[in-house]
Amino acid sequence: MLEPLHISFEVGCSAAHAFEIWTARIDGWWPRSHTVSAEPGCIVTLEPRVGGRIFERTAAGVEHEWGEVLAFEPARRLSYLWHIRRDRADATEVEITFRSIDEHSTRIEIEHRGWEHLGTDAQAWRDRNRSAWESLIGHFQAYAT
């Protein structure tokens, strides 16, 4: 079994603001290079509820499913199945917690787990996701502050 990825970082805003940026404003900070279509006009959406979809929609209206929200606790916790560029049966799970340091700073902790669903591809996908997370964090931090 592969160990989950554990990533943590700080952002200069409240936990409520960080949660809103991650969820309601995901389209503003998510780089198009990290989408399925990589089209400049695509829209990234995270539906704000348990069972909500995470997906992209191209300018032509084509949708690419990325995941499904498992937990939606504003300003505290978000969890979702993640299967971008994979079949839903191969989904991994992402859990993100938002911890207030003070009113102007938040520690965000990400645990990305469930690599065993990917069989022989597990290590390569885990490594690829670590690199992707590392590049996404900077986009999020810049947009949130």
PyRosetta script that sets phi, psi and omega in degrees:
from pyrosetta import init, pose_from_sequence

init()
pose = pose_from_sequence("MLEPLHISFEVGCSAAHAFEIWTARIDGWWPRSHTVSAEPGCIVTLEPRVGGRIFERTAAGVEHEWGEVLAFEPARRLSYLWHIRRDRADATEVEITFRSIDEHSTRIEIEHRGWEHLGTDAQAWRDRNRSAWESLIGHFQAYAT")
pose.set_psi(1, 132.7)
pose.set_omega(1, 178.4)
pose.set_phi(2, -83.4)
pose.set_psi(2, 140.9)
pose.set_omega(2, 178.0)
pose.set_phi(3, -66.9)
pose.set_psi(3, 146.0)
pose.set_omega(3, 174.3)
pose.set_phi(4, -62.9)
pose.set_psi(4, 155.1)
pose.set_omega(4, 169.8)
pose.set_phi(5, -79.2)
pose.set_psi(5, 136.8)
pose.set_omega(5, 175.5)
pose.set_phi(6, -124.2)
pose.set_psi(6, 119.4)
pose.set_omega(6, -178.8)
pose.set_phi(7, -131.2)
pose.set_psi(7, 135.1)
pose.set_omega(7, 175.2)
pose.set_phi(8, -141.3)
pose.set_psi(8, 149.6)
pose.set_omega(8, -179.5)
pose.set_phi(9, -160.4)
pose.set_psi(9, 166.4)
pose.set_omega(9, 178.3)
pose.set_phi(10, -111.8)
pose.set_psi(10, 152.7)
pose.set_omega(10, 177.4)
pose.set_phi(11, -136.6)
pose.set_psi(11, 145.1)
pose.set_omega(11, -175.6)
pose.set_phi(12, -86.5)
pose.set_psi(12, 64.4)
pose.set_omega(12, 175.5)
pose.set_phi(13, -162.0)
pose.set_psi(13, 171.0)
pose.set_omega(13, 179.4)
pose.set_phi(14, -68.8)
pose.set_psi(14, 161.0)
pose.set_omega(14, 177.2)
pose.set_phi(15, -62.3)
pose.set_psi(15, -38.7)
pose.set_omega(15, 179.4)
pose.set_phi(16, -62.6)
pose.set_psi(16, -42.8)
pose.set_omega(16, 179.6)
pose.set_phi(17, -67.3)
pose.set_psi(17, -43.6)
pose.set_omega(17, 179.3)
pose.set_phi(18, -60.0)
pose.set_psi(18, -43.3)
pose.set_omega(18, 179.0)
pose.set_phi(19, -62.6)
pose.set_psi(19, -43.7)
pose.set_omega(19, 179.1)
pose.set_phi(20, -62.4)
pose.set_psi(20, -41.6)
pose.set_omega(20, 178.7)
pose.set_phi(21, -63.4)
pose.set_psi(21, -44.2)
pose.set_omega(21, -177.6)
pose.set_phi(22, -63.7)
pose.set_psi(22, -36.6)
pose.set_omega(22, -172.0)
pose.set_phi(23, -100.9)
pose.set_psi(23, -68.9)
pose.set_omega(23, -173.4)
pose.set_phi(24, -70.0)
pose.set_psi(24, -26.1)
pose.set_omega(24, -177.9)
pose.set_phi(25, -115.2)
pose.set_psi(25, 24.8)
pose.set_omega(25, -178.4)
pose.set_phi(26, -55.5)
pose.set_psi(26, -33.0)
pose.set_omega(26, -179.7)
pose.set_phi(27, -65.1)
pose.set_psi(27, -24.9)
pose.set_omega(27, -178.3)
pose.set_phi(28, -76.8)
pose.set_psi(28, -29.3)
pose.set_omega(28, -175.5)
pose.set_phi(29, -113.0)
pose.set_psi(29, -18.0)
pose.set_omega(29, -176.8)
pose.set_phi(30, -73.0)
pose.set_psi(30, 120.3)
pose.set_omega(30, -177.8)
pose.set_phi(31, -70.2)
pose.set_psi(31, 139.3)
pose.set_omega(31, -178.9)
pose.set_phi(32, -65.1)
pose.set_psi(32, -21.3)
pose.set_omega(32, 176.3)
pose.set_phi(33, -67.7)
pose.set_psi(33, -14.9)
pose.set_omega(33, 179.3)
pose.set_phi(34, -106.0)
pose.set_psi(34, 24.7)
pose.set_omega(34, 175.6)
pose.set_phi(35, -108.5)
pose.set_psi(35, 171.1)
pose.set_omega(35, 178.4)
pose.set_phi(36, -70.1)
pose.set_psi(36, -47.8)
pose.set_omega(36, -175.8)
pose.set_phi(37, -80.6)
pose.set_psi(37, -27.7)
pose.set_omega(37, -174.7)
pose.set_phi(38, 59.3)
pose.set_psi(38, 21.4)
pose.set_omega(38, -179.8)
pose.set_phi(39, -82.4)
pose.set_psi(39, 135.1)
pose.set_omega(39, 180.0)
pose.set_phi(40, -57.2)
pose.set_psi(40, -33.5)
pose.set_omega(40, -176.7)
pose.set_phi(41, -90.8)
pose.set_psi(41, 6.3)
pose.set_omega(41, -178.7)
pose.set_phi(42, -73.0)
pose.set_psi(42, 155.2)
pose.set_omega(42, -179.1)
pose.set_phi(43, -117.3)
pose.set_psi(43, 130.0)
pose.set_omega(43, 178.7)
pose.set_phi(44, -99.5)
pose.set_psi(44, 130.8)
pose.set_omega(44, -176.5)
pose.set_phi(45, -131.5)
pose.set_psi(45, 136.3)
pose.set_omega(45, 170.3)
pose.set_phi(46, -121.7)
pose.set_psi(46, 111.4)
pose.set_omega(46, -179.7)
pose.set_phi(47, -73.2)
pose.set_psi(47, 123.9)
pose.set_omega(47, -168.1)
pose.set_phi(48, -81.2)
pose.set_psi(48, 66.3)
pose.set_omega(48, 178.9)
pose.set_phi(49, -168.8)
pose.set_psi(49, 158.0)
pose.set_omega(49, 173.8)
pose.set_phi(50, -61.3)
pose.set_psi(50, 132.0)
pose.set_omega(50, -176.0)
pose.set_phi(51, 90.0)
pose.set_psi(51, -8.6)
pose.set_omega(51, 179.1)
pose.set_phi(52, -66.3)
pose.set_psi(52, 151.4)
pose.set_omega(52, -179.9)
pose.set_phi(53, -89.5)
pose.set_psi(53, 154.0)
pose.set_omega(53, 167.6)
pose.set_phi(54, -117.8)
pose.set_psi(54, 123.1)
pose.set_omega(54, -174.1)
pose.set_phi(55, -159.2)
pose.set_psi(55, 169.5)
pose.set_omega(55, 171.7)
pose.set_phi(56, -120.0)
pose.set_psi(56, 150.1)
pose.set_omega(56, 175.9)
pose.set_phi(57, -127.8)
pose.set_psi(57, 124.5)
pose.set_omega(57, 179.6)
pose.set_phi(58, -76.8)
pose.set_psi(58, 168.2)
pose.set_omega(58, 177.9)
pose.set_phi(59, -59.8)
pose.set_psi(59, -28.0)
pose.set_omega(59, 179.2)
pose.set_phi(60, -82.7)
pose.set_psi(60, -2.8)
pose.set_omega(60, 178.2)
pose.set_phi(61, 91.9)
pose.set_psi(61, 4.3)
pose.set_omega(61, 178.7)
pose.set_phi(62, -76.8)
pose.set_psi(62, 130.3)
pose.set_omega(62, 179.6)
pose.set_phi(63, -106.1)
pose.set_psi(63, 139.7)
pose.set_omega(63, 175.3)
pose.set_phi(64, -121.6)
pose.set_psi(64, 117.2)
pose.set_omega(64, 179.9)
pose.set_phi(65, -75.0)
pose.set_psi(65, 137.5)
pose.set_omega(65, 178.3)
pose.set_phi(66, -115.1)
pose.set_psi(66, -32.8)
pose.set_omega(66, -174.7)
pose.set_phi(67, -180.0)
pose.set_psi(67, -173.7)
pose.set_omega(67, -178.3)
pose.set_phi(68, -141.9)
pose.set_psi(68, 132.4)
pose.set_omega(68, -178.7)
pose.set_phi(69, -70.3)
pose.set_psi(69, 128.0)
pose.set_omega(69, 178.3)
pose.set_phi(70, -102.6)
pose.set_psi(70, -34.7)
pose.set_omega(70, 178.8)
pose.set_phi(71, -141.9)
pose.set_psi(71, 136.0)
pose.set_omega(71, -179.3)
pose.set_phi(72, -137.7)
pose.set_psi(72, 96.1)
pose.set_omega(72, -177.4)
pose.set_phi(73, -122.9)
pose.set_psi(73, 89.8)
pose.set_omega(73, -174.2)
pose.set_phi(74, -47.2)
pose.set_psi(74, 135.0)
pose.set_omega(74, 179.5)
pose.set_phi(75, 69.6)
pose.set_psi(75, 1.9)
pose.set_omega(75, -177.6)
pose.set_phi(76, -126.8)
pose.set_psi(76, -55.7)
pose.set_omega(76, -169.6)
pose.set_phi(77, -153.9)
pose.set_psi(77, 143.4)
pose.set_omega(77, 175.4)
pose.set_phi(78, -138.0)
pose.set_psi(78, 135.3)
pose.set_omega(78, 177.3)
pose.set_phi(79, -138.2)
pose.set_psi(79, 142.0)
pose.set_omega(79, 178.8)
pose.set_phi(80, -154.2)
pose.set_psi(80, 154.1)
pose.set_omega(80, 168.6)
pose.set_phi(81, -74.6)
pose.set_psi(81, 144.8)
pose.set_omega(81, -176.4)
pose.set_phi(82, -132.7)
pose.set_psi(82, 117.7)
pose.set_omega(82, -179.0)
pose.set_phi(83, -141.8)
pose.set_psi(83, 33.9)
pose.set_omega(83, 178.2)
pose.set_phi(84, -56.4)
pose.set_psi(84, 130.7)
pose.set_omega(84, -179.1)
pose.set_phi(85, 64.0)
pose.set_psi(85, 17.5)
pose.set_omega(85, 178.5)
pose.set_phi(86, -135.9)
pose.set_psi(86, 168.2)
pose.set_omega(86, 173.1)
pose.set_phi(87, -74.0)
pose.set_psi(87, 148.0)
pose.set_omega(87, -179.8)
pose.set_phi(88, -57.6)
pose.set_psi(88, -32.0)
pose.set_omega(88, 178.7)
pose.set_phi(89, -63.0)
pose.set_psi(89, -19.7)
pose.set_omega(89, 179.9)
pose.set_phi(90, -98.0)
pose.set_psi(90, 15.7)
pose.set_omega(90, -174.3)
pose.set_phi(91, -63.8)
pose.set_psi(91, 140.7)
pose.set_omega(91, 168.1)
pose.set_phi(92, -98.9)
pose.set_psi(92, 177.4)
pose.set_omega(92, -179.0)
pose.set_phi(93, -124.6)
pose.set_psi(93, 134.6)
pose.set_omega(93, 178.1)
pose.set_phi(94, -114.6)
pose.set_psi(94, 131.7)
pose.set_omega(94, 173.5)
pose.set_phi(95, -125.2)
pose.set_psi(95, 128.7)
pose.set_omega(95, -178.1)
pose.set_phi(96, -123.6)
pose.set_psi(96, 127.3)
pose.set_omega(96, 175.7)
pose.set_phi(97, -114.5)
pose.set_psi(97, 145.0)
pose.set_omega(97, -178.6)
pose.set_phi(98, -116.9)
pose.set_psi(98, 112.0)
pose.set_omega(98, -175.4)
pose.set_phi(99, -116.3)
pose.set_psi(99, 118.2)
pose.set_omega(99, 178.6)
pose.set_phi(100, -65.2)
pose.set_psi(100, 130.1)
pose.set_omega(100, 170.2)
pose.set_phi(101, -91.2)
pose.set_psi(101, -47.3)
pose.set_omega(101, 171.4)
pose.set_phi(102, -156.8)
pose.set_psi(102, -170.9)
pose.set_omega(102, -174.3)
pose.set_phi(103, -68.5)
pose.set_psi(103, -13.1)
pose.set_omega(103, -177.6)
pose.set_phi(104, -119.7)
pose.set_psi(104, 10.5)
pose.set_omega(104, 178.3)
pose.set_phi(105, -152.2)
pose.set_psi(105, 147.0)
pose.set_omega(105, -174.7)
pose.set_phi(106, -137.3)
pose.set_psi(106, 140.9)
pose.set_omega(106, 172.0)
pose.set_phi(107, -99.4)
pose.set_psi(107, 126.7)
pose.set_omega(107, 178.6)
pose.set_phi(108, -109.2)
pose.set_psi(108, 127.6)
pose.set_omega(108, 180.0)
pose.set_phi(109, -119.4)
pose.set_psi(109, 128.2)
pose.set_omega(109, -178.3)
pose.set_phi(110, -116.7)
pose.set_psi(110, 131.0)
pose.set_omega(110, 169.8)
pose.set_phi(111, -122.0)
pose.set_psi(111, 121.1)
pose.set_omega(111, 178.9)
pose.set_phi(112, -115.4)
pose.set_psi(112, 116.1)
pose.set_omega(112, -170.9)
pose.set_phi(113, -134.6)
pose.set_psi(113, 175.5)
pose.set_omega(113, 175.7)
pose.set_phi(114, 92.7)
pose.set_psi(114, 25.7)
pose.set_omega(114, -176.5)
pose.set_phi(115, -63.4)
pose.set_psi(115, -22.5)
pose.set_omega(115, -178.2)
pose.set_phi(116, -60.1)
pose.set_psi(116, -21.3)
pose.set_omega(116, 178.1)
pose.set_phi(117, -67.5)
pose.set_psi(117, -13.8)
pose.set_omega(117, -173.8)
pose.set_phi(118, -98.3)
pose.set_psi(118, 2.5)
pose.set_omega(118, 175.1)
pose.set_phi(119, 58.4)
pose.set_psi(119, -133.3)
pose.set_omega(119, -176.1)
pose.set_phi(120, -68.0)
pose.set_psi(120, -16.6)
pose.set_omega(120, 177.9)
pose.set_phi(121, -85.8)
pose.set_psi(121, -3.0)
pose.set_omega(121, -170.1)
pose.set_phi(122, -56.1)
pose.set_psi(122, -50.9)
pose.set_omega(122, -176.3)
pose.set_phi(123, -63.5)
pose.set_psi(123, -42.6)
pose.set_omega(123, 179.9)
pose.set_phi(124, -63.5)
pose.set_psi(124, -42.0)
pose.set_omega(124, 179.4)
pose.set_phi(125, -69.2)
pose.set_psi(125, -37.1)
pose.set_omega(125, 177.0)
pose.set_phi(126, -62.7)
pose.set_psi(126, -46.9)
pose.set_omega(126, 179.3)
pose.set_phi(127, -62.0)
pose.set_psi(127, -42.8)
pose.set_omega(127, 179.7)
pose.set_phi(128, -62.8)
pose.set_psi(128, -41.2)
pose.set_omega(128, 179.8)
pose.set_phi(129, -69.0)
pose.set_psi(129, -35.7)
pose.set_omega(129, 176.3)
pose.set_phi(130, -59.1)
pose.set_psi(130, -47.7)
pose.set_omega(130, 179.0)
pose.set_phi(131, -62.2)
pose.set_psi(131, -41.0)
pose.set_omega(131, 179.8)
pose.set_phi(132, -63.9)
pose.set_psi(132, -45.1)
pose.set_omega(132, 178.3)
pose.set_phi(133, -59.1)
pose.set_psi(133, -44.5)
pose.set_omega(133, -178.6)
pose.set_phi(134, -59.8)
pose.set_psi(134, -37.3)
pose.set_omega(134, 178.9)
pose.set_phi(135, -78.3)
pose.set_psi(135, -30.9)
pose.set_omega(135, 179.7)
pose.set_phi(136, -69.7)
pose.set_psi(136, -34.6)
pose.set_omega(136, -175.5)
pose.set_phi(137, -57.3)
pose.set_psi(137, -43.5)
pose.set_omega(137, 179.3)
pose.set_phi(138, -61.4)
pose.set_psi(138, -39.5)
pose.set_omega(138, 177.4)
pose.set_phi(139, -63.1)
pose.set_psi(139, -44.7)
pose.set_omega(139, 179.8)
pose.set_phi(140, -63.1)
pose.set_psi(140, -48.7)
pose.set_omega(140, -178.8)
pose.set_phi(141, -58.7)
pose.set_psi(141, -43.5)
pose.set_omega(141, -179.8)
pose.set_phi(142, -63.9)
pose.set_psi(142, -41.3)
pose.set_omega(142, -178.6)
pose.set_phi(143, -72.5)
pose.set_psi(143, -37.5)
pose.set_omega(143, -176.2)
pose.set_phi(144, -71.7)
pose.set_psi(144, -26.8)
pose.set_omega(144, -178.5)
pose.set_phi(145, -108.7)
pose.dump_pdb("model.pdb")
